[in-house]
Amino acid sequence: MPSLSNIVLSSLPHRLNGKSTRAHRPFLLTAALGMMLLILAPFNAAEASSRLKDVVDFEGVRDNMLVGYGLVVGLNGSGDTLTNAPFTERSLIGMLERLGINETGDFNTIKTKNIAAVMVTATLPPFAAQGARIDVTVGTMGDAKSLQGGVLLVTPLQGADGEVYAVAQGAVSSGVSAQGASGTSVTRGVPTSGRIANGAIVEREVNFHLADLSTMRLTLRNPDFTTAQRVSDVINKYLKGRAAAPVDSATVHVQVPQDRRGDVVGLMTEIEQLQVQPDQIARVVIDEQSGVIVMGENVHINTVAIAQGNLTIRITETPQVSQPSPLSQGGTTVVVPRSDVNIDEGKDNKLAMLKSGVSLQDLVQGLNALGIGPRDMISILQSIKAAGALQADLELM
């Protein structure tokens, strides 16, 4: 059986521009190597592996969501209308009372439009220490037009347990909105929301001590029994024991060895660099709005025949003017409609036959041979699934 290099070399021309190939042997060898790389590339891609840190999440190493309610002041007349946003008025009155300004009857005539009620959100990263700064996002609640130039007052940010973990304050950076006297306006970004870089200070740390763990839990980002078993095997091979065991399709337990107790961070650093080849189920994801189709590697179909034909009727209206003869009596000029009807039965469309067990590449080539677009391909895939010939999950977005 000839070798791969001999096959590639034999497929190249023996003479270039009428000259001997001996003078062009370096060129032929370079071309042969290039073709060999193209041939071997799919095999290397099929055996690609990923680091464990890109496949799993470690227990406790997670973000926490924070939320708070606050006021943004200093707006140039683009804030809430107090009559339309009563919560803004009550918040303003409450803030003034806390600052020592007693309530009087004058509070009922507040007409300011330089203040806006906002919701403040932030993400508390894992192991954030007290005094660290994090970014916050601000969004309006009322009918404020823009937060440009506003300043967020001190706002406590709470977690899901109701405890305050951070406090936010600072100038809001939002979209730009400009309006002319004639009514024309230009808006860049979303002026009713904005961000404050490093706008919150962490006041409370999450009570989680990684170094004290005796058992680690690894959670797969894409649950799969085969991938969970492979992760367990890779860890056991590295630790030379039975420290890891899959619990289900999404969780792998790892027992910290006795000689690594107190060095959990170092153990996690070593484990997350291990290579594993994730497995995936056969799945076809379809976004009908944008016409995007994503098919996995393991998508196969049974024997099926596909025909894609359209009956297109085109009706073209071409009005024409009818005028009387120059010497006629009582004639009038009228518009006479002329209709042209064309019928296209799609005679050039073909019936595609796909054999049993064809791969993703064969499926795509068979559908492309029909000369159809992505949206028609979506209908065909749905029909194949309805016929029971598509051996994959069909997910519509």
N, C-alpha and C positions, 0 to 999 in steps of 0.2 A: 504493500500500500504506500503510495507516495506521501512524503511528508508535507506539512502545511506550507513550508517555505518553498518546496518544489512546485506545489500547486499555484502559489502566488506568482512565482517567477515564470511559470509556463503560461500564465494568463497575460503577461506583459508582451508587447510587440518586440520581435527580434531585430527589427531594423528601424531606426529613427532617421527620417529625412534622407534615406538612401545610404546611410553610413552603417558600419558594423557596430554591433552592440558592445564589442570589447571596449571601445572608446567611451561608451556611456555606462559601463558596468557600475561605477559609483552611483549614478543616478538610478539605475535599476534596483540596486540594493537598498537605497534610501526609500524608493517607492514601495518595495516589498515590505520593509519594516513598517512603513506607515499603514499598509493594508493589513498587516498582521495585527497591529494595535487596534485597528477598527474592528477586526474580527473577534479579538479577545476581549474587547471592552465590555460587551454585554455579560460575559462570564464573570468578569471582575465585579461588575455592578450588582450581579445577582447574589454574590457572596459578601456584599458590604455589611459591615457590622457597625454598631453604635456603642458609645460609652454608656455605662449604667447611669451616669448623671443626667443623660439625655433621655432615658427611658423610664426612670422611676423617680419618685419623690420620697425623701426621708421623713419619718414621723417627727413632728414638731418643727421642722424647718419649713415654715409657711408664713404667708402674710396674714394680716388681720385688718379688716375694714373698719374705718372710723367715720362718724358722721356727727354733724353739729348744726345748730341754727344760730345765725348771727345777723348783724346789721352792717351794711356798707354805707359810709357817709362820704360827703365831699363831692357828690355828683353834680354836674353842671345842668340842673333842671331835667335830667333824664331818669330820675328815680320813680318810685311808686307814687301813684295817686292815692292819698290816704283815704279818700272816700270809697275807692274801689278795692283797697287792700287794708281792711280793718286790723289784721294781725300786725301790720307794720306800724300802725298808729299806737296800738297797745304796747308793742315792744318798745317804741320810742318813749312812751310815757313811763313804762317800767324802768327803762335805763336812766331817765332823768331823775326818778325817785331814788334809785340806788346811789346816784351821784350827789344826793343831798338837796335836790330841787323839789320842793314840796308841790303837790298837785293843787292846782287852782282852777278856777273856771276858764282861765285863758287857754287851757289845754284843749278845750273843745273847738278852738278856732285855728288849730295848726293847719297851715296850708303849704308847708315845705314840700318840695319835690326833689330834694337833694339827698334823700335817704332811700334805701331799698333793703327789703328782707331777702336773705339769701340762705341757701343750704350749702354747707361746707363739708366736703368729703376728703378723705386722705387714706393712704395705705400705710399701715405700720409694718415695716419689714421685719423679718425674723431677727431676734437677738438685738433689737434696737435698744441702746443704753439710755438711761435717763440723762437728759440734756442734749441729746442728738436732735438734729433738725430734719424735717421731712417736708415735701411739697404738698400743697393743698389745692383743691379745685373748688371754685365758687360758682354758683348758678342762682339766678333770680327766681323768686317765687311769685311775685306780683306782676304788675304791668310796666315795670321799669324798661326803658328803651335801651339803655347802655350802662355798663359798669366802668366805662373808661374814666380814668382819673380818680376812682373811688378808693377808699381805705377801709379795710375790714377791721372792725373793733374786736376786742378780745372775745374769742369764741371757744368754749370747751368742746372737745371732740370725744365722743363716747364710743365704746365698743359694744358688741352684742350683749355683753353682760351688764350694761348700764354704768360701768365704771369709766371715769375720765382718764384717758391715756395720753392726751396731748392738748395743747392750747395753741390756737392759731390767731395771728394778727399780722397786718401788713398791707402794703399797696397792691391793688389788684391789677394784673396785666391782662387786658382783654382785647377783643377785636376793635377795629377802627371804623367809625361811622361819621360821615360828613354829609351835610345837607345844605343846599343852596337856597337862595331867596325865591327862586322860581319854582321850587318843588322838586328839583332834581336831587338825587342823593347817591352816595357811593358808600358801600359797606364792604369791609374786608374782614373775614372771619365771622365769628359769632359774638356780637358785642354784649349779649346778655349772660355770658359765662366767661370765666377767666381763671388764671392760675396765679398762685403766689409761690415763687421759688423759695424753698427753705422757710416757708411761712409758718410752720408749727414746730413747737418744742415738745419733745417727749417728756412727760411728767411721771409716767408709771411704766415699769418694765413688765413684760409678760413672764409669768412665773413658770419657767421651763428650764431645767438644768440638763443639758445634753450629756455632760460628762458623767452623770450619775446613772445613766441607763445601763442595764444589764442585758436588755433585749431590744433590738431595733426592728422597726416595721418599715418595709419598703412597699410603697404603693405604686403600681404600674399606671402610667398615664393613659395607656390604651390597654384595658384589661384583656388578657388572653391566657388560656391555660398553658399553651405551648411556650409562650414567652416567659411566664412565671416559672415553669420548670427549667428553662434554659438559664434564667437568672440564678436560680438556686444552684444549679450544677456548676456554673462559673464561679460562684462564691465558694462553694465547697472545695472545688479544685484548687482555688487560690489559698484557702485556709488549711487545706489538707485535712479535712474532717467533715463531720456532718453538722455544721453550725447553722446552715440555712435550710429552710423547708417551706415550700409553698402552702399557704393556707387555703387560698381560693384563686380565682383567675385574676385578682387584682392585688393580692397581698402576699408578701414573702417575709417570714420571720427569720431574723438572724440573731443567734445567741452569741453574745460577745465572749470571746475566749478569756480564760482566767488571766493569762499573761498580758491581755490588752485592756483589762479593767482600768479605768482612769485615763485611758488614751483613746477614747471613743472618737474624738475628732480626727486623730491620725488614722484610725481604722477606716473611718468613712472616706477620708481622702484617698486611701488606697483602693477601696472597693469601688468608688464612683469612677475610677479610671479603667476598670475592667471592661473588656469588649464582649458584647453579646449581639447575636443576630435576632432581632425581633421578628415574630411571625404576625401575620395579619389575615383576617378573614376576607373572602372574596366579596367585594362591595363595589357598587356603582352609585356615585353621588351625582345628582342632577339638580342644577339650579335653573328652574324654568324661566325665571325672570330675565336672567342674563344669557341663557343658552349655554351655560358651562357644563361640561360633562367630564367627570373624573372617574376613571376605572382602575381598580387595583390590579396587581400582577396576577393573581390567581383566578381571575374571572374566566370561566369556561361556559360553553353552551353546548346543548345537544344538537342532533341533526335537525335543521330547520331550513325552510325556504322563505326568502324575503323578497317581496315585490313592492316597489314604491312607484305608484303611478298617480298622476293628477289629471283631472279634466278641467281645463282652463277655458273659460269663455270670455272673450274680449269684445266689448261693444264700444265702437268709436262713433261719436256724433260729430258730423261735419256739416254745419249749416251752410246753405247756399242761397244766394239772392236771385230771385226770379223777377225780371223786369218786362213790362209790355213792349211791344214793338214801337218804334219811334212815331208812327202815324196812326196808332190804334186809338180808339175812343173809349173812355171809361176804364181803361186798364190801370191797375195799381201795382206798386212794387211790394212784394211779400218775401218773407224768409221761408225757404223750403228746407225742412230737416232731411238730412241724408244720414242713414245709419249703416255702419259696416260691422258685420258679425263674423268673428274668427273663432274657431273651436280647435283647441289643442288637446288631443287625447293622450299625450305623452307616449308616442309610439317608440321613442328611442329608449325608454326605460326598460331595464332588464330584470329578470328573475334571478336573484342570487341564491346559490345553494351552499350552505355552510355545513360541513360534516361534523359528526359527533366529536366532542372533546376539543374543539378548536380553541386556541389561546386568544389572549387579548389582541395580539397583533393581527391574527387572522380575522378576528371579528371587525376590527377597525378597517382593515383593508377591504373586507367584503362590503362594508357599508359605504366606504368611500368609492368603491367601484360603481355604485349606483348613482354617484354624482349628487348626493343629497347634502344639505347643510346640517348644522348642529341641532336646530329645532326639530327638523324631520327625524333626525337620529334619535332624539329623545322619545318621540312617539313610537319609533321602531323598537327601542329597548323596552319600553313599557309593554308593547305588544308581545315581545319575546318572553318577558317575565310572566305575563298573563297566560301564555301558552305553556308555561312550565318548562321551557327550554333553557332559561338563563339560570345557571347554577351560581347565583350570587345574590346578596342583599341589595335591593333597589331602594335608595334613600332619596327622598325629594326634599329640597330645601325651600 
